[in-house]
Amino acid sequence: KNPADSEKQGLGLGLAITRRLSEMLEHPLDVRSELNRGSVFSVTVPRHRGQVRTMNKGKTWQPAGNLSGITVLYLENSPDSLEAMSALLGNWGCRVIACTAYEQAVEEVQKNQKLIDMVLADYRLDESQSGLDFLNFVADLGADITGVLVTAEQEIAIKSAAIENGHVFLAKPVEPAALRAILTRLANMRNMREVLN
């Protein structure tokens, strides 16, 4: 077991999404913290006593920009973080290949190399290899796959190594907007290639 696991705080997606939604709905988000005790987050929602309207089931909300057809492999040894990110990517229309172990991810890339558009990898894994090792392995295959290293690590050397090897670096907690921007750019590049071919 990785000793750094106990220090992991997750991706921070839940709070980032909650904050964004509370701002959109104009419902105040509050936090109370007590040293050595923890923090409590709350959203104030107005009470509604009016008639409940049913929504037209034919209409569903879709985020701006079409990410359907983008396949993302995500390597993360924390099941909670893996589930949260997979749900977020799935809601955006991406196909997700979720992997909890290095060897599993290697097998998936070798099997689906031509289908995968992006690889997201957490830096700290249970194995002796890191997420950066995996991204470098994928790059060495020569496939047209964008590599993104996701980590809570504070070492500048890790960020520098990721960028020097041609990968994108995202610090935890991941801002969904930053990830979405990378995916949108990737989708646009893919569409341009299809038009030119």
N, C-alpha and C positions, 0 to 999 in steps of 0.2 A: 504494500500500500504506500502511496506517495505521502511523505510527511507534510507536504504543503497543502494537502486536501483540506485539513482542518482550518486552514486560513482562507479558503476560497469563499467568496461572497456571492457566487453565481454571476450571471451576466448583467444583473440589474435591469433586465428588460421589463419586469413587472412594474417597478416603480416608474420607469421612464414612460411606459405606455399609460399608466394611471395618471401621471402628471399631464401628459399630452391631452388625454380625454377630459380631465377635469378642467383644463384651460379652454378646450373647445366648447364644453357644456356650461362654462362659467360657474362651476361648482368648486368652492374653495377646498384646497388640499392643505391639511395641517399636519405638523410633525411636533411631537414632544419627545425630548430625549433626556435621559438621566444617566449620568456617568456611572459606568460599571453595571448598569441595569438593563439598558437597551433603549429602543425607540418605538414609538407608537405613531402610525400614520393613519389619518382619517380623512374622509371626503364628506363634506356637508351637502346633502341632497335635499331639495325642497320636497315637502309632502304634497301630493296631488290628490284631490278628492273628486276630480271630474270624471267624466266617462272615459273608459279605456277604448282607444281606437285600435283596430286590427290593421296590420300592414298588408299591402298587396304582396302575396307570396311570389308573384312573378318578378318582382323587382328586388334585387339584392345589391347591397353596397359593394362597390369595387374601388380599391385605391387607384389613384391616378397612375398612369403608366402601366403597360402590359408586361408582366414578368412571366406569363405562362410560357412554358417551353424551356425555361431556364432550369437546368439540373444542377443542384448543389450537393456535394458530399460534405457532411459535417462530422469531424472527428473530435469527440469530447468524452472524457471518461466519467463525468458527472451526469447521471441519468436525469436529474432535474433540469440542468442547464441544456442538455440535449433535447429534452422534451419541449422546453420553452422556445428554443430557437427553431426547432422543427415546426412548431405550431405557427410561429411568426412567419417563417418562410412559406409555409403551406398556405397561409391566409393571403399572401401576396401572389399566389399562383405558381410558385416554384415547385418542382419535384425534388424531394429531399431523400438522400441516401444517408441514413443515420448510422454512425459507427461509434462503438464505445472502446475499441481496441485498435492499436497500430496495425497488427497483422490483418485484422478484418478489413480495415481501410485499404491496405495494400491490395488485397484480393479484389475488392470492389473496383478500384482504379484499373487494375489489370483487365478485369472483365468488362468494364463499362467506359473505358478510356475515351472512346469517340462520342459518348453521350454526355459526359460531365463537362459543364462550363466553368464551374468554380469549386474550389476546395477551401472550406473553412476549417481551421485546426486550432484547438486550444494548445498553448505551449506546454503545460504540465500534463503528462500522462502517467498512468501507472507503470508503464514499461520503462526500460532504460532509455528508449528513444523519446524525443520531444516532438511537438507539433511542427517545429521548424525542420527537424530531420525529415518528417513526412512530406512537407511542402517541397523540400529540396529533392526528395526522391521523385515526386510527381514532375518537377521541372526537368529532371534528368531524363525522363521518358520522352521529352520533346513534344509532348502534347500541348495543344492550345487551350490550356486550363489556367484560369486566374487563381493565384494562391493568396489566401488571407490568413494572417496569424492573429489570433485573438488571445489576449493574455492580461492578467492583472499584475504581472511582473513589472517592477519599477526600473530594472536595469537597462541603462541606455544601450549597452552592448547587444542585448537581445533585439531591440528595435532596429539598431544599426545593421545587425546581421540579416534580419528579415528584409529590409529595404535593399541592402547591397546584393541580395540574391534575387531581387526582382519581385518580391512579394509585397502585398499591402499589409500595413500594420494597424490593428484596431485595439485600443485599450479598453479593458473592462472598467466600469460597466459600459457595455456597447450601446451607443445611441442608435436606435432603429433608423433614424433619418440618415445617418452616415452610411450604414449598411445598405439601405435602400438606394442611396445615390450610387454606390459602387455597382449594385445589381442593375440599376437602370442604365448606367453607362455601358455595362457588359451586354445588356439586351440590345441597346442601340447599335453597338459594334457588330453584334451577331446579325442584326437585321440588314445592316449595310453590306456585310459580306454576302448575304443571300441575294441582295439586289444586284451586286456586281457579278456574281457567278451565274 
